Amino acid sequence: MIKLLIKKFIKDYENTNDKFVRESYGVLSGVVGILCNIFLFILKLSIGLFINSIAVISDAFNNLTDLGSSLIAIIGAKMSNKPPDPEHPHGHGRFEYISSLAVSFIIFFVGLQLFGTSFKKILQPEEVLFSPLSIVILTLSISIKLWMYSYNRYIGKAINSSINKATAQDSLNDVIATSAVIITTVIGNFIDFSIDGIVGVVISLIILYSGFEIAKDTINLLLGSSPDPELVNTIEALVSEGKHIIGTHDLKVHDYGPGRVVASIHAEVPDKSNIVEIHSVIDELEEKIARELGINMVIHMDPISTDIHRINEIHTDITHILQGINETFRADHLRIADGEARTNIIFDLVVPSNISSAEHDSVIALVSEQIGQLNGNFHTVVNIVTL
């Protein structure tokens, strides 16, 4: 169903790197969410008033508050696509992350509210009335919410949208909560004590945890988390495909929101290469990465010495230094990049697995200090590889 809607209402829907296509996906998911929640609200309210069920009426108003998540999705899609301005030169893409944070707060609020109500029912148990019509309505609600979870999850993956992933979790929480209502209502007819409150507390804790996880992941994005290893490998592979490029290092990725990613990398080329030709190759690579990954790429050219005798000599000196620090250390893929102010000594430092990641910085600092003593112009660029 959602794929048909996407094909019907989103022009060029396969080009998910395009910011306007992303906005269309976000608006579509929000509008569908609003329509589904309005339908559930009217249906549950009507049936609840007809059978005089407070539980069903309360669930109806819960669907009305769920409109908030869908409205936030639309606002997030629109605001994040605003063009750059003097105060925000990299655009407003991170507004989507702020929207995701808002959804996590809604989830957290619902969890707290459910926890309070459920805890009260443990202290003051109430009889849960069994109504076949209520069960039918709640089952229909679960089906619709499962579909909403499915399409938000699908769109979240298609456009890598944190807001859709958060909204999907919100829908899944509703499925869990409503399923718990059905289970406790049915079981309540066969036992002498109420488990409604106990089950409610358990479900509320699950919802609170999901809200916390969404908030944590979103805050990491806002603060600037490490880039996805798959994206790193893809960028390095694309750059390495360039003619005359023999290696890469110092990849940096800055995420200013979906579709607003800026990255830079050093491309290593033989120092005897034709600079004009290399410059043309780099321009083509930057355009290719922008086209295929939607990333604003800046590639810096590093001329690498091809003097084998010199490379071997420096490699021997580095090996001697590493052996003095730890006899299991070794240097692989040594490259030398000469500059006007300094000479970059680039290599992979292979260390055993018992060297923890927390120790990596201190190891690099020690190795760099001792290599710097070989020549005051030496600057090390070290990538640690664990055996």
VENKASUL-V664463 format. One record per backbone hydrogen bond with DSSP energy under -0.5 kcal/mol. NH is the residue of the N-H (numbers start at 1). CO is the residue of the C=O. E is the energy in kcal/mol with one decimal. If there is no record, write none. Layout:
nh={NH;NH}
co={CO;CO}
e={E;E}
This chain:
nh={5;6;7;8;9;10;11;13;15;16;18;22;23;24;25;26;27;28;29;30;31;32;33;34;35;36;37;38;39;40;41;42;43;44;45;46;47;48;49;50;51;52;53;54;57;58;59;60;61;62;63;64;65;66;67;67;68;69;70;71;72;73;74;75;76;77;78;79;80;81;81;82;85;88;91;92;94;95;96;98;99;100;101;102;103;104;105;106;107;108;109;110;111;112;113;114;115;116;117;118;119;120;121;122;123;124;129;131;135;136;137;138;139;140;141;142;143;144;145;146;147;148;149;150;151;152;153;154;155;156;157;158;159;160;161;162;165;166;167;168;169;170;171;172;173;174;175;176;177;178;179;180;181;182;183;184;185;186;187;188;189;190;191;199;200;201;202;203;204;205;206;207;208;209;210;211;212;213;214;215;216;217;218;219;220;221;222;223;224;231;232;233;234;235;236;237;238;239;240;241;242;245;246;246;247;249;252;254;255;256;256;260;261;262;263;264;265;266;267;267;268;268;269;270;271;273;275;278;279;280;281;282;283;284;285;286;287;288;289;290;291;292;293;294;294;295;296;297;298;300;300;302;303;304;305;308;311;312;313;314;315;316;317;318;319;320;321;322;323;324;325;326;329;330;332;335;337;338;338;339;343;344;344;345;346;346;347;348;349;349;350;350;351;351;355;356;359;360;363;364;365;366;367;368;369;370;371;372;373;374;375;378;379;381;383;384;385;387}
co={1;2;3;4;5;6;9;10;12;14;15;18;19;20;21;22;23;24;25;26;27;28;29;30;31;32;33;34;35;36;37;38;39;40;41;42;43;44;45;46;47;48;48;52;53;54;55;56;57;58;59;60;61;62;63;64;65;66;66;67;68;69;70;71;72;73;74;75;76;77;78;79;88;85;88;82;256;92;93;94;95;96;97;98;99;100;101;102;103;104;105;106;107;108;109;110;111;112;113;114;115;116;117;118;119;120;127;129;131;132;133;134;135;136;137;138;139;140;141;142;143;144;145;146;147;148;149;150;151;152;153;154;155;156;156;160;161;162;163;164;165;166;167;168;169;170;171;172;173;174;175;176;177;178;179;180;181;182;183;184;186;187;187;195;196;197;198;199;200;201;202;203;204;205;206;207;208;209;210;211;212;213;214;215;216;217;218;219;220;228;228;229;230;231;232;233;234;235;236;237;239;242;244;268;268;266;264;262;253;254;260;257;294;254;296;252;298;249;265;300;247;266;302;244;304;270;273;274;275;276;277;278;279;280;281;282;283;284;285;286;287;288;289;289;290;289;261;295;263;265;298;267;301;269;336;306;307;308;309;310;311;312;313;314;315;316;317;318;319;320;321;322;326;350;348;346;344;303;336;342;377;337;342;379;335;344;381;332;347;383;330;348;349;385;352;354;356;357;359;360;361;362;363;364;365;366;367;368;369;371;371;375;343;345;347;382;349;351}
e={-2.1;-2.5;-2.4;-2.0;-2.7;-2.3;-0.6;-0.9;-1.8;-1.8;-1.6;-2.3;-1.9;-1.9;-2.2;-2.3;-2.6;-2.6;-2.5;-1.9;-2.7;-2.5;-2.0;-2.2;-2.4;-2.4;-2.3;-2.4;-2.3;-2.3;-2.2;-2.6;-2.5;-2.6;-2.5;-2.2;-2.3;-3.0;-2.3;-1.9;-2.6;-0.7;-2.3;-0.6;-2.0;-2.8;-2.0;-1.8;-1.8;-1.5;-1.6;-1.3;-1.7;-1.3;-0.5;-0.9;-1.8;-0.7;-1.1;-2.8;-2.6;-1.8;-1.8;-2.7;-3.0;-2.1;-2.3;-3.1;-2.3;-0.6;-0.7;-1.6;-1.2;-0.8;-2.1;-0.9;-0.8;-2.1;-1.6;-1.8;-2.3;-2.1;-2.0;-1.9;-2.1;-2.1;-1.7;-1.8;-2.6;-2.4;-2.6;-2.6;-2.4;-2.4;-2.5;-2.6;-2.3;-2.4;-2.2;-2.8;-2.6;-1.8;-1.5;-1.4;-1.7;-2.7;-0.7;-0.5;-2.1;-2.1;-2.4;-2.8;-2.2;-2.2;-2.3;-2.1;-2.0;-2.2;-2.7;-2.5;-1.8;-2.3;-2.6;-2.4;-2.8;-2.2;-2.2;-2.3;-2.6;-2.6;-2.0;-2.4;-2.5;-0.5;-1.7;-0.6;-1.7;-2.1;-2.3;-2.3;-1.8;-1.9;-2.1;-2.3;-2.3;-1.5;-1.9;-2.4;-2.7;-2.8;-2.4;-1.9;-1.6;-2.1;-2.6;-2.7;-2.1;-2.4;-2.8;-2.0;-1.3;-2.4;-0.7;-2.6;-2.1;-2.2;-2.0;-2.6;-2.6;-2.0;-1.7;-2.4;-2.7;-2.3;-2.2;-2.3;-2.3;-2.5;-2.3;-2.3;-2.7;-2.6;-2.3;-2.6;-2.1;-1.6;-2.2;-2.7;-1.9;-0.5;-2.2;-2.5;-2.1;-2.6;-2.5;-2.2;-2.4;-2.5;-2.2;-0.9;-1.6;-1.6;-0.6;-2.8;-0.9;-1.8;-2.7;-3.6;-0.5;-0.7;-2.0;-2.7;-0.6;-2.7;-2.4;-2.3;-1.9;-2.7;-0.6;-3.4;-3.3;-0.5;-2.4;-0.7;-2.4;-2.1;-0.7;-2.5;-2.6;-1.7;-2.0;-2.6;-2.2;-2.0;-2.1;-2.5;-2.0;-2.3;-2.5;-1.9;-2.2;-2.8;-2.5;-0.7;-0.8;-1.0;-2.6;-1.1;-2.2;-3.1;-0.6;-3.3;-0.6;-3.9;-3.9;-1.2;-2.5;-2.8;-1.9;-2.4;-2.5;-2.2;-1.8;-2.5;-2.6;-2.0;-1.8;-2.8;-2.4;-1.4;-1.2;-3.1;-2.2;-1.4;-2.8;-3.0;-2.8;-0.5;-0.6;-1.7;-2.8;-3.0;-0.5;-2.8;-2.7;-0.7;-1.8;-3.0;-0.5;-2.1;-2.8;-0.8;-0.6;-2.6;-1.7;-0.8;-1.4;-0.9;-2.1;-2.7;-2.4;-2.1;-2.6;-2.9;-2.2;-2.0;-2.3;-2.3;-0.8;-1.4;-0.9;-1.9;-2.7;-2.5;-1.8;-0.5;-2.7;-2.7}
